[in-house]
Amino acid sequence: MAEKYTLANDRTPTSYSDWPSLIERAVDDVTRILRSEAQMFQTSMGAALELQISNTVARLTIVAVMICGALCILCAAILLLHQWLPWWQAFGIVGLATLVVGIVTDAALRPQSKVKTKALSV
């Protein structure tokens, strides 16, 4: 018993006389694939952007808290020094110590190639 298999739209598989509809289907398939790829890209970029923003906000909050803590420590040092020295001397000593710490930190964080180049040129 021979059975006849037909396609969903009742065309025989060997009948390719309808080229415009085949091209239309191919273009439609490519368009759907590109649309789904763009949607997947947008979804992944949205998630990555959201993660980056949350990390940035967390880091900025940490930096703000650290700055507030450093200011409190500086004020405490000034008040401690003011017990033995006048205000202007207490502020001067703390300011000088802060500048020295900043310069030493900058030199420590600078890449070695720049330090060597600068040392050789001087």
C-alpha positions in Angstrom: 0.0 0.0 0.0 1.6 3.2 -1.2 0.9 6.3 0.8 1.2 9.8 -0.6 3.0 12.3 1.5 2.2 16.0 1.0 3.6 19.1 2.5 1.5 21.3 4.8 0.5 23.6 1.9 -0.2 20.7 -0.5 2.9 21.1 -2.6 5.0 18.3 -3.8 8.6 18.4 -2.6 10.0 18.5 -6.1 7.9 21.4 -7.3 10.1 24.5 -7.0 8.2 26.6 -9.6 7.2 29.1 -6.9 10.5 30.9 -6.5 9.1 34.2 -5.2 7.4 32.5 -2.2 10.5 30.5 -1.5 12.6 33.7 -1.4 9.9 35.4 0.7 10.0 32.5 3.2 13.8 32.6 3.3 13.9 36.4 3.9 11.2 36.0 6.5 13.2 33.3 8.3 16.4 35.4 8.2 14.4 38.4 9.5 13.0 36.4 12.4 16.4 35.0 13.3 18.0 38.5 13.3 15.1 39.9 15.3 15.5 37.1 17.9 19.2 37.6 18.0 18.8 41.4 18.5 16.3 40.7 21.3 18.7 38.3 23.0 21.5 40.9 22.7 19.3 43.6 24.1 18.4 41.4 27.1 22.0 40.4 27.8 23.2 44.0 27.5 20.4 45.2 29.8 21.3 42.7 32.5 25.0 43.5 32.2 24.3 47.3 32.3 22.0 46.8 35.3 24.8 44.8 37.1 27.4 47.4 36.3 25.2 50.3 37.6 24.5 48.5 40.8 28.2 47.8 41.3 29.0 51.4 40.6 26.5 52.7 43.1 27.8 50.3 45.7 31.4 51.4 45.1 30.4 55.1 45.2 28.6 54.5 48.5 31.7 52.9 49.9 33.9 55.7 48.8 31.5 58.3 50.3 31.5 56.5 53.6 35.3 56.2 53.5 35.7 60.0 52.8 33.4 60.8 55.8 35.5 58.5 58.0 38.7 60.1 56.9 37.3 63.6 57.6 36.3 62.5 61.1 39.8 61.1 61.7 41.3 64.4 60.4 39.1 66.4 62.7 39.9 64.2 65.6 43.6 64.6 65.0 43.2 68.4 64.8 41.3 68.5 68.0 43.9 66.2 69.7 46.8 68.4 68.6 44.9 71.5 69.7 45.1 70.4 73.3 48.9 71.2 73.1 49.1 73.6 70.2 47.2 76.6 68.8 44.6 76.0 66.1 46.7 77.2 63.2 49.6 74.8 64.2 47.3 71.9 64.6 45.7 72.5 61.2 49.1 73.0 59.6 50.6 69.7 61.0 47.5 67.6 59.9 47.5 69.3 56.5 51.2 68.6 56.0 50.8 65.0 57.1 47.9 64.6 54.7 49.9 65.9 51.8 52.8 63.6 52.6 50.5 60.6 52.7 49.0 61.7 49.3 52.4 62.1 47.7 53.7 58.7 49.0 50.5 56.9 47.9 50.7 58.5 44.4 54.3 57.4 44.1 53.5 53.9 45.3 50.6 53.5 42.9 52.4 54.9 39.8 53.6 52.2 37.4 57.3 51.4 37.6 58.0 52.3 34.0 57.0 55.9 34.6 59.0 56.1 37.8 62.1 54.8 36.1 61.7 57.1 33.1 61.2 60.1 35.4 64.2 59.2 37.5 66.4 58.8 34.5 65.3 62.1 32.9 66.0 64.1 36.1 
